[in-house]
């Protein structure tokens, strides 16, 4: 009997992670996959469902550091995601385009790390971070804010909470790794040659 298959995007949605995270898990052998005659990757639907159940129960063999990435620009989000996965192959990256959706998801499944832009549709990044810091369940997560604004320009958004790291765009992989206390295991594409200053509030 032919086994049921699903696409990488469908698997990512079912598992609650990004498509690139699913591809990392396939490459590491955690999920069986193959390519169709047309060259499209397909994953075993039963294996994906089994992993989804294991993740809910906390028994998943790939349960690593959980990262929430909030960025409404898809190009910047893709660069940051690639950098994060290069630093931590065991990372689970969840990507959101607005602060409100990210805030709700963080309340349901608290990530270890939050990397967020400040200019976001609806609820801006600083307002989201402020609310997370007020919630005992989410106030201990490691948070990195990324922005193209200067400190003076950020005044209109309000103060940066204590303990939150502020990085200025574009953010090279080495700078992001340093802010998180990680190392770059393989070279991720830097968005610029020069490294901007890192600030910790």
N, C-alpha and C positions, 0 to 999 in steps of 0.2 A: 504494500500500500504506500502510495506517495505521501511523504510527510509534508505537513503544512509549513509554509514559509511566509515570512513578512519582510518588509523593507527595513533598512537601517533607521529611517525616520519613524516608522511605526514602532520599532523596538525602543527607540529613545523615548517616545511618548509614553509607552507602557511602563518603562522603567523609571521615568521621571528625571532623566539626565539628557545631556546634549548628544547629538548624533556623533560628534567626535569622540566623546567618552565611550560610546558603544563600539566605535571602530577600534579604540585602544583595547577594549576588553576582548574583542574578536582577535586582534593581533597577539594578545597575551594568552589566547587559548581558553578563555573563560566562557565564550559563547561560540558554538559551531556555526560556520557560515560557508557559503560557496558562491560562485558567480554563475549567472545564467549564460546561455549562448550569446546573448547580446552584451555581456560584460557587466551586468547589474548585480550588485551584492544582495544576497538573500540570507536571512537567518532562520534557524529552526524555531518555529513558533512555540513548541513545547518547552524548549530550553529557556527561551525568554520568559515565558510564563512561570517556569520553575524559579528562575532568578528573581522575578518580581515578588513571588511568595516568600522566598528566602530573605529578601531585603526588608520586607514588612516585619518578619519575625526576628530580624537581626542576625540571621545565620548565614548571610551571604559571604562567600569567600573573598569577594572583591570589595567589601565594605572598607573604604579608605577615608581620607579626609574629604569632608563635604564642603563644597565651595558654591556660594551663590554669587553670580555675576550679573549685575544690573547695568545695562548699557543700551541706549536706544539707537545708537548708530551700529548697523550690522557689521561694517568693516572693522571698526574698533573692537567690537565684541569678539569677532573672529580672531583678531590678533591677540587680545588678552587671553582668550580661551586657550589658544595654542601655547602661549607662554606658560600658563598655569599647568597645563598637562605635561609640558616639557620638564617642569620642576618636580611634579608629583605624578608619576604614572598611575598611582592608585586613586587619583582624585576623581570625585564625582562632581561634575560641573552642571549646575542648573542655571539657565540663562533667562533673564526677564528684561522686558523693554520699558517697564514703568515701575515706579516706586510702590504704588498701591498693591499691585499683584505680588510683588516681592515681599512686602510687609505681611500680607496674609499668609503666604507660603512659609515664611520664616516662623510664623507663629505655630504652624502645623508641624513643621519638620525643621528644627533649628540647625542651621549649618555651622560648621566649625569656623569658616572664614566667609566674610562678605567683602566683595570688591565692587564698589558702586560709583557711577558717575554722579555728579551733582545736578546737572541740567537734565531733568527727566520730565516727561509729560505727566500732568496731574500732580502727584506728590513728588517734590524734589528730593534728591538724595540726602541732603542734610536733615530735612524734616523726617524722613523715614528713619535715619540713624538715631535721631533724637528720641523717636517713639520706641525703637528697639532697646535703647539704653534705659528707658523707664520701665521696661518689662523684665522682671527678675529671671524669666525663662530664657531671654535672649540677650541680656546685658553683658554676658561674659564672652561673646563671640569676638574673634579678631576682626577688626574692620579697617579697610583701606579705602579712602576717598580719592578718586581721580578727577581732575578738572583742568580746563584751560584757563580758568580765572586766576587772577592774582589774589593775594590775601586781602588787598584793599577792595577788590571787586566782590569778594566773597562776603563782605560785611552785610550786604543786603539780604543774604540768605540766613544770617544768624551765626552764632559762634560754633566753632568746631568742637564737639564734645571731647572731654579729656580722654586720653588714651587712644584716640583715633588718628591714624597716620594719613597725611595728606600728600599726594603725589601730583605733579603737574604733567599734563599731556604735552607731547607724546611720552609714553612710559617705556623705556627700554626694559628688556627682560631682567637684566642684572639689578636694576633699581627696584623692580617689583619683588624680585627674589629676596633682596636685602631687607625690604620692608616686612616681609613675611617670615624672615629668618630661615629661608630655604636656599638651596643652591640650584643653579641651572644645569640639569643633567645633559641636555643637548641644546644646541644653539637654536633659540627661537628667533623669529624675524623681528628685529628691532624696528620700531616705527621711526626712529631718528638716530643719527650717529652720536649726538651729544646727549649726555645724561642730565636731566633736570634735577634741581635740588629736591631733597626729601625733607618734609616737615612732619614733626610729631607734636600734636597738640597736648 
